[in-house]
C-alpha cells in the first residue's frame, strides 16, 4: 500500500512541480520526477527534523539545568 501511495503522491507532486517549473514532460517522466522528489524531500525533511529535535532537546536541557541551579542557589543560600 505505501508504494501505491508513493506513486499517487509522486504523480501529483511531479505534475505540480513540472507545471511550476514550466517543464513539459510525458506521464511516466512526470511520475518519476515526483517519486524521486518525494524520496529526496522526505529524507531532507526527516534530517532537518532530527537535527531540530536534537537542538531543541539540548536547549531544553540547558534551560532545565539553569532552572535547577537557580532553585539551588535560592534555597541553599539561606543559612
N, C-alpha and C positions, 0 to 999 in steps of 0.2 A: 504493500500500500504506500509506503513512503516514496518508492520510486515513481509511482504514478503521480503522486502529488508534486514531486520534484519536476516531472515533465510538464505538468499543467502549469505550475508556477513559473517554470522556466520559459514556457511558451509565452505566457502573459508578460513576463519581465523582458524577454527578448523582443517581443512586439513593441512594448513601450520604449525600450532603450533604442531600438532601431529607428523609431519614429522621432524620438527626441534628438537623436544624433543625425537625422536625415540620411539614413542609410537604407537603401532598397535591396533586400535580400529575399531568397526563396524561403519557404516554410521550414525545411529541415535546418538550414543555416540559422534562421531566427531562433528556433528551439535550441540549437546547440549553443548559440551565444547566450541565451537566457539561462540554460542549465549551468554552463561554465561560470557565468556571472553570479548565479546563486551560490555555487560552491565557493568561489573566491570571496564573495561578500559575507557568506556565513562564517568562513574561517577568520576573516579580518574582524568582524564584529565580535566573535567569541574571544579572540585575542584581546581586543580592546576592553571587553567586559571583564576578562580575567585580570588584566593589569589594573583596571579601575577598581576592581574588588580588592586587590592586594593593597593598593594605595589607600583606599578608604579604610581598610582594616588596620593599616599602620597608623593612619591619622587617629582613628578611634582608640587605638592602644595608647598613643601619646597623650591624648586628651584624658583618658581614664587614669593614666599614671599621674598626670598633673593634678587631677581632682583628688586622688588618693594622697599625694604629697600635701596638698592644701589642707585636707582634713587632718592629717597627721601633725602638721605644723600648728594648726589652730587648736587642737586639743592636747597636744603633748607639751606645749609651752606653758600651760597652767600648772604652777608648782605650789 
